[in-house]
Amino acid sequence: MATPDVVNPVDFTRHVAVAPPAGLDRKQGQHNVRTVMNYYKDPEDGSAPTPFYVDRPAAPQIESRPVISVPVEVTDISGSENKYTLDSHGFQLVHHESQEKGFVDEDQIKSNYYSEIEQLLKDTTGANRVLIFDHTIRREQPGIPDAPIRGPVRSVHIDQSYAASVDRVRYHLPDEADELLQKRFQIINVWRPIKTVLKDPLGVADAHTVAESDLIGAALIYPQRKGETYVVKPNPAHRWYFKYAQRPDEVTLIKCYDSVIAPGVARRVPHSAFVDSAEEDKEPRESIEVRTLVFYDN
């Protein structure tokens, strides 16, 4: 397998477009895609991935992490969305119409959209409490006031490691952390298209096909604290899914962490944007991802 150029660990903007081979089998109503996923290329010398320093974009330590592009088929879940749940696969597609449409006013997002997402997660999961700790808007179009211009992340990752997930609770809710950590909690990302997504769709793996040995902790350094994400090594066992032409009222819930360890319960799920060569001429993707702590009574 060819090794691509070294790329930025977070805003991976270079990619390889792979045309689907002739004779690609697609079920009626589905749009399965043969493409590549960009995995972490482990140097296998025991060294850790290069740290990523938040708010230090010019730091030489974060210029690159090596990746390897692996051919995969990504299955379109259109028509069978209900088969995939947070526990069974680590992700779930839910229908939710938001009152927010443009996502250009940060204050409005925090005051109005956040409350919508809190209620959506309570209704979907049965959780009794949801805390939103940040969000990211990804759009490649310049000239939109107050909106960060960040492209899709085209490398396989999980936003929080197990240790970092526990630290998130202690950081955001220090006075309650000891009690909250005695019960089930999760970190769930809520990913929504701002416009229907054709270019750079979101691919999500089946959590149960991803072994613990495929995950490597990668330091995420904030000005006042240290976090950690997971980079992911390639494994032919991984199975990938997405929703073709995902609309703004179709929201993907991504489980980054679950404190429950039980047979059949997904604990975390890798995800990544990917290239669909049939849609490369479409408009750049616009999306918003909200990151949340989700708490339960038991």
N, C-alpha and C positions, 0 to 999 in steps of 0.2 A: 504494500500500500504506500502511495506517495505521501510524503510529509509536506504540508503547506508551510508557507511563511509563518514565522512566529507572530502572534497577534496579541493585542491588548486583552487582559484577562476579563474585563467587564464589558467594555463597548467594542465587541468584536464586529468590525464592519466589513472586512474582506472575507470573501467566501468563494466556494467553487460551485458553479451551477452544473448539475448533472442531468442530461436529458434522459427521460424514461426510455428504456430499451424498447425496441419494436415488439409488439405482441403483449404489452403489459395488460394483465388481466384485471379488469375493474368490474365489480358487481354493479348492476343497474342502480343508479342513484348515488353511487360512491365515487370518490375521486382519490383513490390510493395513489401515493407518490413514491417513486424511487428516487432517492436523493443521497446526501451524505449528512452525517452528524459529526460535529467537530468535538472530539474527546480530548481529555488531557493526555499528553504523551509523557508517561512516567519515565524519568531518566534511569530509574532502577538502581540508583546509587545511594538510596536512603535520604537524599536531600528533600526538603519540603518545597512545595510550590512557592514561587515568588510572592511575597506579601502584597496586598493591594492597600494603598494608603488613601483613604477617603479625604477629599478636599486637598489632595496634593497631586494633581494630574500630571505635573511635569517631573515627578520624582523618578529617577532612573531605575529604582528598584521595581517599579510596576510597569515598565515598558512592555514586558512580554511574559507570556507563559507558552511553552511549546504545546502544540495540538497536533492531532492526527485525524484526518478525515476518513470516516469509515462508511462504506455504502450500507444503506438501510432501506427498508420499505416502511413507510408511515401509513397506517390504516386510517381511513376516514370513518368516523363513527356515525356519520349521518344515517338516520333511520334506526339506529340502535343505541341512542344516547343513554337510555335508562339502564343499560347493562353495566355502566361504569360509575362506581361510587367512590367516595373518599376512602372507605375502608377496604373495598374489594380491589381497587386499582391504585388508589392514592390521588385520584382526581375525579371531578364530577362536573358535568355541564348542567347548568340550571337556567331556566328562563326568568329574566328579571328586566322589566322596563324601568329605566331610570328617568327621573325628572330632569337630570343634568344631561346636556347634549354636547356642548362644545368643549368643556373641560379646559377653559382658558383662565378662569378666575380662581386663584388658589384659596382665597378666603371662602368663596362659595362652595368649593369642593369640600373643604374641611367642615363647614357648618351644615351643609345640606347632604352632600353625597356620602359623607362618613356615616351619618345616621341611617341612611338607606342600607348601607353595607352591613352595619351592625345588626339591623333587623333581619336582613336576608340570611345572615349566618345563623342567627338564633333560630329562625324558622326552618332552615335546612338541616342543621345539625342537632338541635335540641339543647344547645349550650345555654347557660343562664347569664353569661357575661362575655362581652367582646370588647377588646381594647385595640384600637387601630394605632399603630406606632409610626407609620410613614406610608408614602405612596410615590410612585414614579410614573411620569407621563413620557411615553416614547413617541416621538414624531420627528421625521426628518425634514419637515418643512420649516424654513426660517420665517421670521416676521410675525410670529404669534406672541403677543405681549405676555410676559410673566410665565411663560411655559418653557421648561427645560427642553432643549433640542437634543434628544438622545435617540440613537438608532436601536433596532432590535439587537438582543444579545444572541449571537450565533455560536455559542459554545455550551456544551452540556454541563449543567451545574445544579446544585441545590442551595437555596439562599442561606440556610442555617445548618450548622452541624448540631449534633445532639448536645454537646456542651454549651454551645452558643445559645441554643434555644432556652436552656435553663437560665443562663445568664441574662437573657432578655427579660425574663420575669423579674429577676432580682434588680435589674437596672431600672425598669419602668415602674415597678410596684414594690419598692424595697420594704415598706412597712408591712405588706401583706404576703410577701413572697413565701415565707416558711409555711404558712397555712395553705396558700394556693398550690404549692408544689406537692402537697399531700394527696391531691386529687388529680383527675385527668385534666390535661391541658394540651392544646395543639397550637401550632403556628400554621395558618392558612392564608395563602395569597389569593386575592380575588382579581382575576384578569378579565378585562372587558375591552373589546374593540370600540374605538370611538367612531369609526366608520367600518363598513363591512371589509373584512380582511381577506385579500387574495394573495398579495405579495408578503413574503416572510411570515407565514402562519406560525402559530405556537404548537410545537410538538411536545407531548408528555409521555413518559415511559410508564409501562406497567410496573408498579413498585415491586411486585413479587418476582419480577424477572431480574431485578438488580440486587446483586449480592452485597453484603457489607464490605467485602474485600475489594469491591469496585470503587469505593469511596475513599477520598483522601482529603483530610482537613487542610484548608488554605486560609491563612491569616488575613483578616480584614481589620485594618488599623484605623480607628477613628481618633480625632484629636484628644478625647478624654478617656477612651477605653479601647479594648481590643475585642473584636468579634471573630467569627470564623464561618466560612462557607465550606461546601464540599465541591471539589472538582471530581470528575468521574472518568474512570478508565474504561476503554472499550471492552465489550463482551458480546459475543454473538448471541447470547441468550436474551439480550434486551429486546423488548417489543415496544414499538412506538405507535402513538395514536394522535389524531388531531380532528378538528371539525372544519371541513371545507367551507369556504365562504362564510365564516363565522360573523354573525351580525352583532350590533351593539346590544340587543336584548338577549344574547346568548353569552352567558358568563361562565368562565372556567374557574373552578375552585381547585387550588393546587395545595396539597398537604406537604408542607416543608418539615413538619415534625409532629409526632404523636407520642405522648408519654406512656401510652398503653403498649405493652408487649404481650401479644396474644396471637395464637395461630389464626391466619386469615385476615389479620388487621394490618393494613399497610401503615408503615411508620413514616415514610418520606418518599418523595418521588422526584427524579430528575426531570428537567425540562429545558427546552432550547427553541429558539426560532430556527427555521430551516428554509432552504431554497426549493421552491416548486418552479421548475424551469418553464412550465406552461403558463406561469403567471408573472414572470419577471418584468414584463412590460407594463404592469399595472401600477396604480398609485402607491407611493410609500405607505407602509403600515402606520396607523395611529392607534395607540392603546393606552390604557391606564391600568396599573397594577397596585392594589392596596394590600398592605401587609398587616396581619392581625394576630393578636393573641386571643385564643378561644378557651374559655374555662367552663367546667362542668361541676355539678353539685356532688358527683361521686366519681 
